[in-house]
Amino acid sequence: MNAVVLQARGLRKCFGATVALDGAGLDLRAGEIHALMGQNGAGKSTLIKLLTGAEAPDAGSIALDGRAIAPATPLQAQHAGIGTVYQEVNLCPNLSVAENLYAGRYPRRRWSRLIDWPKVRAGARALLAELRLDIDVDLPLGGYPVAVQQMVAIARALGVSARVLILDEPTSSLDEDEVGELFAVMRRLRERGMAILFVTHFLDQVYAVSDRITVLRNGALVGEYLPAALPQSALVAAMVGRQVELAAAREAGDAPAAGARVVAEARALARRGGLHPVDLQVRAGEVLGLGGLLGSGRPELARLLFGLDRADGGELRLGGAAVDLRHPAEAVAHGLALCPEERKTEGIVAGLSVRENIVLALQARRGGWRALPRGAQDAMAREFVALLGIKAPSIETPVDALSGGNQQKVVLARWLATRPSLLILDEPTRGIDVAAKQEIMAEVVRLARRGMAVLFISAEIEELTRLSDRIAVMRERRKAGELPGGGDGRQVLELIAGHA
């Protein structure tokens, strides 16, 4: 086995009462691509922050080439030999490619101490040539595609003599050809002896390029594995952990008839760099579950359906008619509603009261010139507070004073007030207590049985099998297949792992 370049042991990090890492660690060896895997919240980002000096560990140690290091800043980590390329390229798009490659370390002329621009350009071309990239280094970086920008970021890391290269979700915005080019570069760097930490949510990519795999779960180290000895289904199980005992299959006849009205239909709906063509139908009176690991394309599909992103391929049909949604307001006008995954930043409006948050979407649909009377606002807010069991001192209480579960109910109430034909729920039970979770799931079933079409997006397999009449599984930004609701979840795991 190759020599260990970077060793992390017993790393612990807390943010207040939240334990982000608890005794985690890993070994990176020269001439290997090492995949770091785990669900959202597993501790991957925190581990990277500790390795790169963005955060200081509360306990544990980091050693580079056998010598203890404690980088206090990313710049110190970079000088020590740890280079990082993030999902969002953190270079300066307004500067030229050459300037980005040498920013902070420009070569100077001997006597005048002015920047030696010919040397900068020549050095930039040489660095890019190592990656077999031939572009004009005098043009602004922002004018190049994301794939090229990532190559430039990698070249910059090489330029500061990185011993370790950390690639944090580098393929999330790349198409298949661009991913192939990136992998070719990673393999060449591996052959040169570099230690590469590859963070991704795409299982196929892990097995295509990685030499070893480390899995984190809930901030702790689950284990280190050789890909050949770890089937994809076992990797998924290691990442998600053992679920609590799953509910029995739904009773026969509980689901709506196959001939129920199709409320929304995606036909080869796609967006370059975000989602491969997807076919999907959501019928009146059903809960269609949408499952898959983080990075599988679940929120991307929801955004296309709701007009937050615009599709550049395929067709969306609502009520049997083709539509081209250019804005969420158009989606609302067509009877769609979306409870977003990020409740704090995209759901509630923290400065407003419970009442104001509940009436927000309905008022937006009516327009500013048709204000909803205050009496109607009060009545509507009290109706949904009672219907959903929202625990608040009054409807005038600021929504950010409520618990997470009650905030989620307020967001749900906002959209129910619009009487939607299709309700899209993106991780509606994430981060809330068990009691609130059960109440929200029960309400989802009640809404569907009253005739509403519900698209229920969740990474929790138990929730999908318990609530859904049908389950569509996303994998690698494609629909991997569909299954009936109920069951024990094994088929869902098999689709996620690519075995079905």
N, C-alpha and C positions, 0 to 999 in steps of 0.2 A: 504494500500500500504506500502511496505517496506521503510525504511529510505533511504534518499538520501545520498550516499557515496561521489560521485564526482559531483560537479556542475560547469559548465562553462557558463558564461554570456557575451554577447556582444563582443566576440573575433574578433579582426580585425588584419590582417597582410598584409602588402604590400611588394613586392619585386620590388623596383624601381617604375615604373609607373603601374605595374601589381598588382591589388587587388586580393589576393588569398583567403582571408576571409573577410567578411563584416558583422559584427554583429552576427556571428554564436555562437551556444551554445547547450548544452544538459545536461540532468540529468541522472546519473547512480545510480541505486538503489541496495541495498544489495540483494543478492539472485536473480539476474535476468541476462538474456542474452539479451543485447541490440544491435541490428543491426544498423550499420551506412552505409547508402546507398547513391549512387550518381554516376554520370558518371565520366569519366576521366576528371580531371580539375575542379571537383565540389568543392574541398577543403578538402577532407577527409584526405589526407596525411599531409596537413598543420595543420589541427586541431590536428592530432596525435602528430605532432612535438611540438606544443604548450603545449599539455598536458604532454608530456614526457621530456620537457626541452631542446629539440634539437633546438628550436627557441624560441625567446621571443616575446610575442604579442605586437602590437603597442597600443592596447587598449583592455579593457575587464578584466575579473577576473576569477580566478579558485579557488575553495574551496574544501577541502577534509575533510569530517566529520565536516563541518560547519566552518572550519578554513581556512582563505585565505592562499594560497601557491603561490610561484612564482619560480618554479625550474629553475635554470640557466643551469643545465646540466642533461643529462639522469641519471647520478648517483644520483644526488639530488632527482630526481623524484622517483627513485627506493628506496632510503632511506625513502622517504615520504610514500611509499606504493603503487606506481604505477609500475607494471611490464608489459613489452611489449614483445611479440613474433612476429617477422617479417616474411614476406613471405620467405625471404632468411635468414635462421637461422644464427644469428650473434654470433655463438660460435666458438671455435677453434677445427677444425677437427683433428688436429695432437695430441691434448691432450686427455687423457682418459675421459670417461664419468664422473668419480668421480672428476677429476680435473676441468672439465667444471662446474660442479655443485657448487664447492666451490672456484673457482678462485676469488681472491681478498678478501676472508674472511676465509682463512684456519684456523681451530682450531689448537692451539699450545699446546705443552707440557708445564706443569707448570714451570719447572725449566730451561730447556734448550732452550725454545722458538722455538724449531724445530717443523716442521709440524707434527701433530699427525695423521699419515696415517691410522692406524686402525680406528680412529674415523671418518676420511674422508670417508672411504669405507663404514662403517656402516651407517653413515648419508646419503650417496648417496643411499644406498639400501632402507633406510627408506623413503626417498623422492619419489623414483620411485615406492615403494609399494603403496603409496597413490594414484598413477595413475594406479595401477595394472599392472605395467611394471616390468618384471623380466628379466634383461639382465646382462651381465658381466660388472661391472662398471670399471674394469681395462683395458678394450679394448679401442682403439682410437675411438672417436665419429664418425670420418669420415668413419669408416667401417660399420656403420649402415645405414639403409634406411632413407630417408628424414622424413618419418612419425615418426620414433623413435627419430630422432634428434629434431623434434618439441616437442615431449613429454618431452625430456630432458630439452629443453628451458622452457617449462611450469613448470617443476619441479624446475628449478632454480628460477623462479619467485616466486613460492610458498615458496622456501627456504629463501627468504628475506622478508617473511611475507607480501606479496602484499595484499592490500585491494581491488585493482582494477587490472584486467588483461585485457590488450589490445591485441587482436589477429588480426593482419593485414594480410589479405588474407592467412590464414593458410591452406586452402584446395586446393590452385591452382595447387599443384604438387602431390596431393594424388589421389589414385583410390577410388572407391566407398566403399570398405571394410575399408580402412584406414580412410576415412571421417567418417564412422559409429563409428569407435573406438574413434576418436577425439570428436565426439558429445557426446559419452557416458561419456568421461572425463569432458567435459564442463558441462553436467547435474549434475554430482556428485559435481563439484565445486560450482555450483549454489545452490545445496542443503546445502552446507556448509556455505552459506551466502556471497559468493564472488560476486562482481559486475564485469561482463564481457562485454567488448565492442568488438563486432564481426564485422569486416570489410570484406565484400565479394561482388562479382558481381554475385553470383549464387542465383537466386531467390528462387528455390526450397529449398535450404539450409536455407535461411532466414526463410521461413515458417515452416521448420522442427524443428528449434531449438530456435527461438527468442521469447522473451516475449514482446518486444516493438521495434519499428523501428523509427529512425530519418533519414530524407532525406535532403541532401544538394544539391543545384544547383547553379552553378556560384558563389560559395563562400558564399552563403547566406542560412539561414535556411528556408526550405520549410515547414516542420512541423514534428510533432511527432505523431505516430500512433500505435494503437493496431493491430496486424496482422489479427485478426478476423474481424476487421472493415475496412480492406484495401485489396480489391481484387488485384491480381497480375497486372491486367491491369491498375488499378488506381496507383499502385506503379510505374509501368513503366512510366505512364503519369507524375507523380510527379518528376521522375528523369530526363526525357528528356525535359519536358516543352511543351508548345503548339508550334507546328510547324507553320511556316508561311503557308498560304493557299497553298495546294498542287496542282500540275499541273494536268490537265485532263488526262484520260487514253490515252495511245498511240493509234494512229489510226489503225484500222483494216488493216491487210496486211502489216504493217510496219515491223513486225518482220520476221526473216528468216523462211523458211519452216521447219516443224518439221523433215523433212528428210535431212536437211543440214548435211554436213560432220562433224563428231565428231572429234574435234581436240585433246581434252584431256578428259580422263574418269578415275574417281576414283571409284574403286570397293572395298567397305568395308575398305578403307584406314584408318589406325589407328596408333597411337603411345601411348604406355602406359604412363599414367600420363599427357598426353597432349591432346589427341583427341580420342573419341570413333569412331567406324567404320562409315565411311561416304561414301555414293554413290553420285556421281556428274558427270554430263556431261557438257562440254562447246563446243558449235558448232561454226563452221565458220560463220562469219557475224553477230554474236549476242553479246549483252552485257548481261552477266549473273551477276546480282547483288547478293552480299553476305552480308546479314545483321545480326544484333544481337547486344546485349549489350557487353560492354567490359567484357572479360572473357568467352565469349560464344564459343570461339574456332576459330574465323575468322583468326587471324594471324597464328595460329598453322597450319591450313589447307594450307594457302599460303606457309608456310615454307616447308611443306611436298611436295607440288607440285613442288617447285623450288629446292629441294635438299638441302636446308639449314639444315633440320633435316631429319633423315632417318626413314621411316616407319618401324614398326615391325609387321604390320598386313595388310592384304589386298593387293591390286594391283593397280598400276598406268599404264594406257595405253595412249600412245601418237601416234597419227596417226594410231590407230588400233593395235599397237604392244605393248606388255608388256615391261616396262623398270624398272630398279632398279637404281634410281639416287643416287649416292654416294657423289656428289659434285655439287654446282651451275654451274660449268663449263660444266658439262654434260647436265644440263638443258638448258643452252644457246646453246650448240651444237645441241640440239633437237628442237630449235626454240622457247624456252620460254624466257620471260623477266619479271622482277619483279621490280616495283617501290615501295620501302619499306615505311612503315608507318613513321619511324624515319628518316626524310629527313636530318637533321643536322648530325646525327651520322652514318647512314647507307646508305645515298643517295649521297650527294655531297662529293667531296674531296676538302676541303676548301682551301688547298694550291695551287690548280691548277686553270688554267684559264677556261673560258667558253668553249673554243675550246678543251682543254685537257679533260675536263669532258665529253663532247659530244662524243668524239671518244674513250673513255676509254673501253667500253664494246666490241666494234668492234675490237679494237686492241688486247684485251685480247683473243678474239676468234681466231684471226689470229695467235697469238703466237708471242713471242719476236723475233723470227728469221725472221718474215715477217712484218717489220715495214711499217705502212701506210705512204705513202709519204706526206711531209708537204703540198704540193699543194692540195692533196686530202683531207687532214684534214681541211684546210682552206675552201675549197669549201663545204664540208659537214657541217661544223659549220655554215657557212653563210646561207646554205639552210634551216637548221632547225631553226635558229634564225628568218628567215623570215617566215617560215611556221607556227611557234608557236607564233610569235609575242613577242619574248624574248627581253625585254628592257635592253640593256647593251651598255655602251659607245663603246665597241669593243669586238671582240671575244677573245681578250687577257686579258680582264678584269678579275680579280680574282673572282671566282664564289661566294665567301662569301661576296663580296661587293654588290651583287644583293639583291633585296627584296625576301621575302619568296616565293611569287608566281612565280617569275622568276627563282628562284632556282629549284622549282618544275618542271617548264617547261624544264629546262636543264636536269634534271634527266629523264624526259619523252623522250626528244630528244635523249639521250644516248641510250635508248632501242629501239626507233624507227629506229635508224641507223642500228640496227642488223636485221631489217626486220623480226620481230618475227611472228610466227603463233599464239601464245597465249601471250597476254599481261595481266599480273596480276598487278592491281593497288590497293595498300593497303592504304586507306584513302588519296587519292591524293589531296583532297581539304582542308585538315585540316590545320588550322592556316594561311590561305592566304585570301587576300581581296576578296570582292564580285566580282569585275570585273575579276580578274584572275581565280576565281572559275568558272565563267560562260564560260570563254574561254577554260578552260581545259575540262569542261563537254561537250562543243560543239565539241571539237576535239575527245573526246572519241566516240561520236556518229558517226562522220565522219569516223574514223578508222574502226568501226564495219561495216558500210555500204559499205566499200571498201573490205570487206571480212575477216578482222582480227577477231579472237575470243578474247573477252575481259572479264576478270573476274574483276568486279568492287566491291571492298570491302569498305563499308561505314557504319558508325553508324547513318548517317542522313537519315531518312526515306523518306524525300522529294526527295533527290538525287536518292535513289534507285527506287522510283516509277516513277520518271521523265525520267531516263536514261535507265532502264533495260527492256529487252524483257522478261526475266524471273527473278524471285527473289527466291533465296534459303536462308532460315532463319536458323541461328545457335542458339542453346540454350543449355546451360549446356554441351558444348563441343560435341554436337550431331547436326545432321541436323534435325530441327523440321519439315520441310516441304518445298514445293515449291509453288510459286504463279505466275500468269502472271504479267507482268509489267503494269504500269499505275495504275489506281484506286486511292483511297483516303488515302491509308496507314493504314486503320483500320485493315485489315486482317493481315498485317505485325505485327502490335502491338499485335494482338491476338496470333499469333504464338510465338512471343517473350515472351508473358506472359503465354503461355502454355494453351490457351483456345481454340485453333483450333484443 
